[in-house]
């Protein structure tokens, strides 16, 4: 974004506000690193969109490979000539400083999968291919980075959770529901923009194309799914609280784990309100006020690599 666009739009996009509402209780340096990474993620998403719109297949392929490389060796890419690659290197290096290498390896593995999922979306969009509902839902868990945002609960709680806790069915279900809510509510709020832009990746668009729903029925279906995420979370939340109580067995380690699970669960709950607020406050979704409902007014092709 050029300087005048930053001055006009950056604060109104509310990217860092979204993270501040999700990772409550995080140490300041952790929250700042997560907020910066979140802002980077939105910029990356816009670059990906511009590369699709303008058919920049070589530019996207080059960027994808360099992002994979920067993720594997952040220190080697801090001064990459592409600010987007350097930005990921900076973010990853900071995020990797808070917890042990086992957490870093997990985050790295999860984000490699996200980059590859963006590549599948790139190809679907170039081909005009609208995935079926189940295929879309599986892909959306990656393009929305469900497990990345869930991983980041742990440095916020200052504790890496052991696998038996993190993979406990109740904990994993609560995490998934908080992220499904966010992804599907995002689809609901993005639907006017993405229909205007002939998009192919949106739950509503998949429902219309493959389930034979009209627009109103698709909106109702997505809204129902969003509401069911809330209802089910309220039930499974109690199971996670009971898990935290069992972990808090009177030992120092048990007390630490119980407190960390409660903190992570509380922020899963915060994701619902933070995401809801963000979509109604951020200028990213105010399509009725844009000259072109398919393109945010702050997007600049030259800044995105247009030649």
MIVEX-332471 format. One line per 3 residues: number of its first residue (from 1); their letters; for each residue z, x, y of N, C-alpha, C, CB. Coordinates in steps of 0.05 Angstrom, whole numbers. Each point is the difference from the previous one (the first is absolute). Glycine has a CB too. Example, Ala and Ser with C-alpha at 12.3 -4.5 7.8 and 13.67 -1.06 7.14 Angstrom:
1) as) 156/264/-114/0/-18/24/0/18/24/25/-38/-23; -39/31/44/1/16/24/14/-15/22/-43/24/-13
END
This chain:
1) xxx) 0/17/-24/0/-17/24/0/17/25/24/-36/-25; -42/31/44/1/15/25/25/-7/16/-51/2/0; 58/15/19/25/-3/14/4/-27/13/-1/49/9
4) xxx) -21/-60/3/3/-26/14/5/-22/-20/-30/16/36; 19/-14/-60/5/-20/-21/29/3/-10/-49/0/-13; 58/24/10/28/4/-8/19/-13/20/-12/43/-23
7) xxx) 8/-38/48/17/-11/21/-1/-31/-1/-8/41/29; -15/-52/-35/-3/-29/2/10/-14/-25/-39/7/29; 36/6/-53/4/-15/-25/23/11/-17/-47/-11/2
10) xxx) 53/37/-1/18/12/-20/26/-14/-4/-21/43/11; 36/-48/11/26/-13/-3/-3/-28/-11/17/27/38; -38/-41/-30/-4/-27/-8/-8/-3/-29/-13/-10/45
13) xxx) 5/32/-58/-7/-1/-29/25/-1/-17/-42/25/9; 65/-15/1/26/-4/-13/2/14/-27/4/-43/24; -20/64/-29/1/13/-26/27/11/-7/-48/10/6
16) xxx) 60/5/13/26/12/-6/22/-21/0/-16/43/21; 13/-64/-6/20/-22/-1/2/-12/-28/-9/-10/49; -14/8/-62/0/-12/-27/18/16/-19/-47/-17/8
19) xxx) 44/44/-7/17/17/-17/29/-1/8/-40/29/-8; 45/-30/34/28/-1/10/15/-25/-11/-14/26/41; -1/-47/-46/12/-24/-10/2/0/-31/-18/-24/39
22) xxx) 5/42/-52/0/1/-29/19/20/-11/-47/-14/0; 51/37/13/16/21/-10/26/3/16/-41/24/-16; 55/-46/19/25/1/15/20/18/-14/-9/-47/16
25) xxx) 24/61/0/21/18/-11/-10/28/-6/21/-40/-18; -47/44/20/-11/27/-6/9/20/22/-40/-21/-24; 45/46/16/5/20/21/-23/2/19/28/26/-33
28) xxx) -23/-19/58/-20/0/21/-25/16/-8/36/-5/33; -32/29/-45/-23/16/-6/-17/-12/-23/25/41/15; -12/-55/-33/-14/-14/-22/-16/-23/12/35/13/-33
31) xxx) -23/-29/49/-13/-23/12/-24/9/17/43/-26/0; -39/48/15/-23/9/17/-23/9/-17/33/14/35; -27/0/-57/-22/10/-18/-14/-24/-13/26/42/-9
34) xxx) -11/-62/1/-13/-24/-12/-16/-15/20/38/-3/-33; -27/0/57/-15/-14/21/-26/14/8/44/-17/18; -43/44/-17/-24/15/6/-21/-3/-22/28/33/27
37) xxx) -18/-32/-52/-17/-3/-23/-13/-28/0/28/32/-26; -13/-52/33/-10/-27/2/-22/-2/20/44/-18/-14; -40/29/38/-21/0/21/-24/14/-10/35/-1/36
40) xxx) -31/24/-50/-23/15/-11/-15/-18/-20/24/43/5; -10/-59/-21/-12/-16/-21/-19/-21/13/40/7/-30; -31/-19/52/-17/-20/14/-25/13/12/41/-27/10
43) xxx) -38/51/0/-23/14/11/-20/7/-22/29/19/37; -18/-10/-60/-17/6/-23/-15/-25/-9/32/36/-14; -18/-59/14/-12/-25/-8/-23/-7/18/44/-16/-18
46) xxx) -41/21/45/-21/-6/18/-24/19/-3/34/-18/32; -28/43/-38/-22/19/-5/-16/-8/-25/27/37/21; -12/-45/-42/-13/-9/-24/-18/-24/6/39/16/-27
49) xxx) -29/-35/43/-16/-23/8/-26/8/15/43/-27/2; -40/45/17/-24/8/15/-20/15/-17/28/3/41; -18/13/-60/-18/14/-19/-16/-21/-17/31/40/-1
52) xxx) -17/-61/-7/-14/-21/-15/-21/-14/18/41/-7/-29; -32/-2/52/-17/-16/18/-26/16/7/40/-23/19; -37/49/-15/-24/16/8/-12/15/-24/21/5/45
55) xxx) -13/-11/-69/-12/12/-24/3/30/-1/-31/-37/1; 53/48/8/4/29/1/11/9/-27/8/-1/50; -24/0/-71/9/7/-26/8/30/-3/-29/-37/-18
58) xxx) 13/54/30/6/29/-1/26/6/15/-49/11/-4; 52/-23/27/25/5/16/24/-10/-15/-26/-4/42; 24/-19/-54/23/-11/-15/6/18/-25/-12/-47/16
61) xxx) -9/55/-30/5/17/-24/14/26/9/-41/-19/-23; 32/31/44/12/25/10/29/-5/8/-45/16/16; 50/-38/-2/27/-6/8/18/-4/-24/-17/-21/42
64) xxx) 7/6/-62/16/-6/-24/9/26/-14/-25/-44/-5; 6/62/1/7/25/-13/20/16/16/-45/1/-21; 42/-1/47/18/16/17/28/-13/1/-39/16/27
67) xxx) 41/-42/-28/26/-13/-1/14/7/-26/-17/-37/30; 3/36/-52/12/8/-26/11/28/2/-32/-30/-25; 16/48/37/8/28/2/24/4/18/-47/14/-8
70) xxx) 48/-29/30/22/2/19/26/-10/-12/-32/-5/38; 29/-16/-55/24/-11/-13/12/20/-20/-19/-46/5; 1/61/-19/10/19/-20/12/25/13/-35/-17/-31
73) xxx) 25/25/54/9/25/13/1/-5/30/-20/29/-37; 40/-44/47/1/-7/28/0/24/19/25/-41/-14; -10/62/7/2/23/18/-27/13/5/47/7/-16
76) xxx) -66/-10/-3/-26/13/3/-19/-16/18/7/20/-45; 1/-44/53/-19/-17/14/11/-10/27/-18/-14/-44; 39/27/54/12/-9/25/-19/3/24/44/12/-19
79) xxx) -63/6/16/-18/5/23/-29/-7/-8/30/37/16; -33/-56/-34/-27/-9/-7/-15/-10/25/17/-12/-47; -43/17/47/-15/-8/24/-2/-31/3/-27/42/-5
82) xxx) 32/-57/-16/1/-29/2/29/-8/5/-41/-5/-31; 47/-7/54/28/-7/6/12/-19/-21/-11/5/48; -6/-21/-62/11/-18/-20/11/16/-24/-33/-35/15
85) xxx) 19/55/-23/9/17/-22/25/16/8/-48/4/-17; 47/7/41/24/15/10/24/-19/2/-30/32/25; 25/-57/-17/22/-19/3/13/-7/-26/-24/-18/39
88) xxx) 8/16/-60/11/-5/-27/16/24/-9/-38/-31/-11; 28/55/16/14/24/-8/27/2/14/-43/23/-8; 43/-30/34/25/1/15/20/-21/-11/-25/16/41
91) xxx) 15/-40/-45/18/-22/-10/11/7/-28/-26/-33/27; 8/42/-45/9/5/-27/20/23/0/-44/-16/-17; 39/37/32/19/22/1/27/-8/10/-38/30/8
94) xxx) 39/-48/11/27/-9/10/13/-18/-20/-17/3/47; 2/-21/-59/12/-19/-20/10/16/-25/-31/-37/16; 18/59/-22/8/15/-24/25/17/5/-48/1/-13
97) xxx) 59/-2/37/23/17/6/27/-14/-5/-28/23/33; 27/-48/-41/25/-16/-1/13/-2/-28/-18/-25/39; 1/24/-60/10/-4/-27/-11/21/-18/4/-50/8
100) xxx) 5/51/-33/-9/21/-19/-30/-1/-6/46/0/-20; -55/21/7/-29/2/-7/-9/-22/-18/4/49/6; 14/-60/-22/-8/-22/-18/-8/-24/16/32/17/-35
103) xxx) -19/-23/57/-8/-22/18/-27/7/13/48/-13/9; -51/37/0/-25/9/13/-23/-4/-19/25/33/28; -22/-25/-53/-21/-2/-20/-7/-29/-5/15/42/-21
106) xxx) 4/-60/21/-5/-28/-4/-15/-12/24/42/-3/-28; -33/10/52/-14/-10/24/-29/10/0/44/0/26; -48/26/-33/-27/11/-1/-17/-15/-20/19/45/13
109) xxx) -9/-49/-36/-15/-15/-21/-7/-28/10/24/27/-36; -6/-40/48/-5/-27/9/-20/-1/23/46/-12/-13; -46/33/30/-19/-1/22/-28/9/-8/38/8/31
112) xxx) -40/10/-50/-26/6/-11/-13/-26/-11/15/47/-13; 0/-64/0/-10/-25/-10/-9/-19/23/29/4/-40; -15/-3/62/-8/-16/23/-26/9/12/48/-8/10
115) xxx) -52/35/-7/-25/10/10/-23/-8/-18/24/39/20; -20/-37/-46/-22/-8/-19/-5/-30/2/13/37/-30; 7/-53/34/-4/-29/3/-16/-6/26/43/-9/-25
118) xxx) -38/23/46/-16/-3/24/-29/7/-5/40/11/28; -45/8/-46/-27/6/-7/-13/-23/-15/12/49/-2; 3/-62/-16/-11/-23/-14/-6/-23/19/25/13/-41
121) xxx) -8/-17/61/-5/-20/20/-25/8/16/49/-11/3; -51/36/4/-24/9/15/-26/-7/-15/27/38/19; -27/-33/-45/-25/-6/-15/-4/-30/-3/6/43/-25
124) xxx) 15/-58/21/-3/-30/-1/-11/-11/26/39/-2/-32; -29/13/55/-10/-10/25/-29/7/6/47/3/17; -54/22/-24/-28/8/4/-19/-17/-17/16/47/9
127) xxx) -7/-54/-33/-17/-16/-18/3/-30/5/4/36/-34; 14/-44/52/5/-29/5/12/-14/-24/-38/1/31; 52/15/-48/12/-11/-24/28/-11/5/-27/32/-27
130) xxx) 31/-57/22/27/-13/3/14/0/-27/-17/-29/39; 39/44/-42/13/0/-27/12/-27/-7/10/49/7; -8/-55/-33/15/-23/-9/29/0/8/-32/-4/-38
133) xxx) 45/-18/36/28/-2/10/18/20/-13/-8/-48/9; 8/49/-36/19/19/-14/-7/29/6/7/-35/-36; -33/41/36/-8/27/7/8/7/28/-38/-3/-31
136) xxx) 35/-16/49/8/5/28/30/5/3/-39/-29/15; 55/12/-29/29/3/3/9/27/-10/5/-49/-6; -17/59/-16/8/26/-10/-9/22/19/-5/-17/-47
139) xxx) -19/15/59/-9/20/19/16/-1/26/-45/-3/-20; 53/-21/28/15/-3/25/27/13/-2/-23/-43/8; 35/44/-31/26/14/-3/-3/30/7/14/-33/-35
142) xxx) -38/43/31/-5/28/7/-9/3/29/-13/9/-48; -6/-25/57/-9/3/28/22/-7/20/-47/-10/-15; 65/-7/7/23/-5/18/22/21/-3/-11/-49/-2
145) xxx) 9/66/-19/19/21/-6/28/-10/-6/-27/29/31; 27/-49/-49/26/-12/-8/21/21/-7/-25/-40/-16; 17/59/-2/20/18/-11/7/23/20/-16/-11/-46
148) xxx) -2/16/65/7/19/21/23/-11/18/-48/17/0; 44/-41/9/21/-12/18/26/-3/-15/-35/-24/27; 33/19/-53/24/-3/-17/13/28/-4/-19/-40/-23
151) xxx) 3/60/18/11/27/-2/16/8/25/-39/13/-30; 29/-21/53/12/9/25/27/-14/5/-45/8/18; 52/-28/-34/27/-11/2/21/22/-7/-18/-46/-12
154) xxx) 11/64/-6/20/19/-10/8/21/20/-19/-7/-44; 0/21/59/10/18/21/15/-15/22/-39/30/-10; 32/-55/14/14/-17/19/29/-3/-8/-42/-24/12
157) xxx) 47/21/-38/27/-3/-11/12/27/-7/-13/-44/-18; -2/66/23/9/28/-4/8/4/-29/16/2/46; -32/-14/-65/6/3/-28/-24/-5/-17/47/-14/9
160) xxx) -55/33/-26/-21/-5/-19/11/-16/-23/-24/43/13; 12/-65/-20/10/-17/-22/-11/11/-26/2/-40/30; 15/42/-51/-10/8/-26/-18/-21/-12/41/27/-7
163) xxx) -59/-18/-11/-20/-18/-12/12/-26/-12/-27/40/-9; 50/-38/-6/10/-25/-11/8/-21/21/16/27/-39; -9/-18/62/7/-18/22/-25/-10/14/44/23/7
166) xxx) -61/-4/0/-25/-7/14/-18/-18/-16/4/43/25; -4/-38/-52/-18/-16/-18/14/-24/-12/-25/42/-9; 50/-47/17/14/-23/-10/-16/-25/7/45/23/4
169) xxx) -49/-42/-23/-18/-23/6/7/-15/25/-6/-4/-48; 32/0/53/8/-15/24/-7/15/26/37/-22/-27; -30/48/27/-6/16/24/-30/2/5/41/27/-9
172) xxx) -56/-23/-12/-29/3/3/-12/-27/9/-1/36/-36; 11/-58/25/-11/-26/7/6/-6/30/6/-16/-48; 19/22/56/7/-5/28/-18/16/19/47/-9/-13
175) xxx) -52/34/6/-17/17/16/-29/-11/1/28/40/-12; -38/-48/-11/-27/-11/-1/-3/-25/16/-5/19/-45; 25/-37/44/-1/-25/15/0/5/30/23/-23/-38
178) xxx) -8/42/47/1/6/29/-27/10/9/49/11/-3; -63/4/-14/-25/11/8/-23/-20/-4/17/45/-13; -16/-61/-8/-20/-21/-3/1/-19/24/4/3/-51
181) xxx) 20/-11/59/3/-17/24/-15/13/23/45/-17/-16; -40/42/20/-11/14/24/-31/1/-2/42/27/4; -52/-20/-28/-29/3/-3/-14/-27/3/7/39/-30
184) xxx) 5/-60/17/-13/-26/1/3/-13/28/8/-5/-49; 14/10/62/3/-11/27/-20/14/19/49/-11/-8; -53/37/3/-20/15/15/-28/-12/-4/29/42/-4
187) xxx) -35/-49/-21/-26/-12/-6/-3/-27/15/0/22/-45; 22/-37/46/-1/-25/14/-6/4/29/33/-19/-33; -19/38/46/-4/5/29/-26/14/6/50/2/4
190) xxx) -61/13/-24/-25/15/4/-24/-17/-6/25/42/-11; -22/-65/-2/-22/-15/-9/-21/-7/21/30/-19/-34; -22/10/58/-21/-5/20/-16/25/8/29/-36/18
193) xxx) -16/58/-15/-14/25/6/-18/9/-22/39/14/28; -30/-17/-53/-16/10/-22/-23/-19/-8/41/23/-16; -38/-48/20/-23/-19/-3/-21/7/21/30/-36/-19
196) xxx) -21/40/44/-19/6/22/-15/26/-6/30/-24/33; -17/43/-46/-12/25/-6/-14/2/-27/34/20/29; -38/-43/-42/-13/-1/-27/15/19/-19/-44/-10/21
199) xxx) 70/10/-20/16/16/-18/-1/-11/-28/31/12/38; -23/5/-57/1/-9/-28/28/4/-13/-48/12/-3; 66/0/18/26/6/-11/22/-16/15/-15/46/-13
202) xxx) 20/-70/2/21/-17/11/5/-21/-22/-13/8/50; 38/-14/-55/7/-19/-21/-14/-27/6/44/23/-8; -44/-32/33/-13/-25/7/-29/0/-7/33/-6/36
205) xxx) -47/28/-30/-28/3/-5/-6/-1/-30/-6/26/43; 23/-12/-59/-3/-1/-29/4/-28/-11/15/47/-3; 4/-62/13/5/-27/-9/-24/-18/7/50/7/6
208) xxx) -61/-4/18/-23/-16/8/-24/6/-18/17/-1/48; -22/27/-53/-23/8/-15/2/-6/-30/-7/36/34; 30/-30/-46/2/-1/-29/15/-24/-11/-2/49/1
211) xxx) 17/-63/16/15/-24/-9/-12/-25/11/41/28/-3; -62/-26/20/-13/-24/11/16/-15/21/-22/-3/-43; 42/16/55/16/-13/20/-15/0/27/43/14/-24
214) xxx) -38/-34/41/-10/2/27/21/15/17/-26/-44/-5; 20/49/30/17/17/17/28/-12/2/-40/15/25; 42/-40/-21/27/-13/3/16/3/-26/-18/-32/35
217) xxx) 5/27/-57/14/2/-26/8/29/-5/-27/-39/-18; 10/58/25/7/28/-4/24/8/16/-48/11/-10; 49/-19/35/23/5/18/25/-12/-12/-30/1/40
220) xxx) 28/-25/-50/24/-13/-12/9/15/-25/-16/-44/17; -3/54/-33/7/15/-24/14/26/7/-39/-20/-24; 28/35/43/13/25/8/28/-6/12/-45/21/9
223) xxx) 47/-42/7/26/-7/11/20/-7/-22/-22/-16/42; 13/2/-62/18/-7/-23/9/25/-14/-24/-43/-5; 6/62/0/8/25/-13/21/16/17/-45/1/-22
226) xxx) 41/-1/48/19/13/18/27/-13/-2/-38/12/31; 39/-38/-31/26/-14/-1/13/4/-26/-17/-34/31; 2/36/-53/12/5/-26/12/28/-2/-33/-32/-20
229) xxx) 21/51/34/12/27/1/28/-1/12/-45/20/5; 48/-36/16/27/-3/12/19/-12/-19/-21/-4/45; 13/-19/-57/19/-14/-18/8/17/-24/-22/-43/14
232) xxx) 3/57/-26/6/16/-23/17/24/8/-42/-15/-22; 37/27/45/16/22/9/30/-7/2/-40/18/25; 45/-42/-14/28/-8/3/14/-3/-26/-14/-24/41
235) xxx) 0/18/-62/12/-1/-27/4/28/-11/-22/-45/-8; 1/62/8/3/26/-12/18/18/16/-46/-5/-19; 49/0/44/18/15/17/28/0/-12/-27/-11/41
238) xxx) 36/-11/-51/27/-2/-12/2/18/-25/4/-47/17; -26/49/-32/0/18/-24/3/29/9/-29/-33/-25; 16/40/47/1/28/9/29/6/11/-50/-1/12
241) xxx) 62/-18/1/27/3/9/19/4/-24/-9/-28/41; 5/14/-62/16/4/-24/-5/27/-12/-1/-49/-9; -24/59/10/-6/27/-9/16/20/17/-46/-14/-15
244) xxx) 46/11/41/15/18/17/30/0/-7/-34/-8/37; 45/-15/-43/28/-2/-7/6/15/-26/3/-44/23; -22/42/-42/4/15/-25/-2/30/3/-18/-40/-24
247) xxx) 0/48/42/-3/29/5/25/11/13/-50/-6/5; 63/-9/12/24/9/15/24/-2/-19/-19/-16/45; 21/37/-62/19/-1/-23/25/16/6/-38/-4/-30
250) xxx) 43/10/55/24/15/7/-3/30/3/24/-35/-23; -47/45/14/-6/28/3/-13/5/27/-5/6/-50; 5/19/58/-13/7/26/-30/-6/-2/34/36/9
253) xxx) -47/-28/-31/-28/-6/-3/-6/-30/-2/-5/44/-24; 22/-58/10/-3/-29/-2/2/-14/27/18/3/-46; 1/6/62/3/-12/27/-25/6/16/50/5/-2
256) xxx) -61/20/0/-23/7/16/-24/-17/-9/17/47/5; -21/-50/-31/-23/-15/-9/2/-30/7/-5/33/-38; 29/-44/35/4/-28/7/-6/-5/29/34/-4/-36
259) xxx) -25/22/53/-5/-3/29/-29/3/6/46/17/10; -60/2/-23/-28/4/5/-17/-24/-9/7/49/-5; 0/-61/-18/-15/-23/-9/4/-23/20/5/14/-48
262) xxx) 19/-18/57/5/-22/20/-15/5/25/45/-7/-19; -46/32/28/-15/6/25/-30/-5/-4/35/34/12; -46/-25/-35/-28/-4/-5/-7/-30/-2/-2/44/-24
265) xxx) 19/-59/11/-4/-29/-3/2/-14/27/19/2/-46; -1/6/62/3/-13/27/-26/5/16/50/7/-1; -62/17/-2/-24/5/15/-25/-13/-13/20/43/15
268) xxx) -19/-48/-41/-21/-17/-12/1/-28/14/3/25/-44; 21/-35/47/3/-26/14/-9/2/29/39/-11/-30; -33/33/43/-9/3/28/-30/0/3/42/26/9
271) xxx) -56/-18/-31/-29/2/1/-12/-28/7/1/38/-34; 11/-59/23/-10/-27/5/0/-7/30/16/-14/-46; 7/18/59/1/-7/28/-15/19/17/44/-19/-8
274) xxx) -44/45/1/-15/20/16/-30/-5/0/37/33/-9; -47/-39/-15/-29/-5/-3/-8/-25/15/1/23/-45; 16/-44/42/-6/-25/13/-2/4/30/23/-26/-37
277) xxx) -2/40/48/1/5/29/-25/16/9/51/-1/-1; -57/22/-14/-21/18/7/-27/-14/3/24/37/-24; -30/-55/5/-26/-13/0/-3/-20/23/-1/6/-49
280) xxx) 22/-13/61/-1/-19/23/4/14/27/15/-36/-30; -8/62/29/5/15/25/-21/22/4/48/-10/-4; -59/21/-17/-18/22/2/-28/-9/10/24/23/-37
283) xxx) -35/-8/55/-27/-6/10/-22/3/-20/16/14/44; -9/-3/-68/-19/4/-21/-11/-26/-11/24/42/-12; -10/-64/15/-8/-25/-13/-6/-23/20/28/14/-39
286) xxx) -30/-7/64/-4/-21/21/-30/-4/4/44/11/23; -58/-19/-45/-29/-1/1/-12/-20/19/2/14/-47; 13/-35/54/-10/-20/18/-4/10/29/22/-34/-28
289) xxx) -9/57/34/-3/12/26/-20/23/2/47/-14/8; -61/20/-31/-18/22/-1/-29/-10/6/29/23/-33; -45/-6/45/-28/-7/5/-15/-3/-27/1/25/44
292) xxx) 6/-8/-63/-12/-1/-27/23/-4/-20/-39/30/14; 40/-53/-27/23/-6/-17/1/18/-25/-3/-47/15; -18/62/-20/0/18/-23/10/28/6/-38/-27/-18
295) xxx) 40/34/43/7/28/8/21/1/21/-47/13/-11; 70/0/6/21/2/20/-11/14/25/35/1/-36; -26/-9/60/-12/12/24/8/29/4/1/-45/20
298) xxx) 19/55/-34/9/28/3/-16/19/-17/45/-16/12; -61/6/-31/-16/17/-18/-23/11/15/13/-27/-40; -16/54/38/-21/14/14/-16/16/-20/27/2/43
301) xxx) -53/-7/-45/-16/13/-20/-1/30/3/-27/-41/-3; 25/50/27/-1/29/5/25/14/-10/-30/-7/40; 53/-6/-34/26/12/-9/3/-1/-30/20/-14/43
304) xxx) -35/-5/-56/2/-2/-29/-21/18/-14/16/-47/6; -31/63/9/-18/18/-13/-29/-8/2/36/11/-30; -42/-30/47/-28/-9/3/-17/22/13/15/-48/5
307) x) -39/52/-16/-18/20/11/-24/-13/12/15/33/-34
END
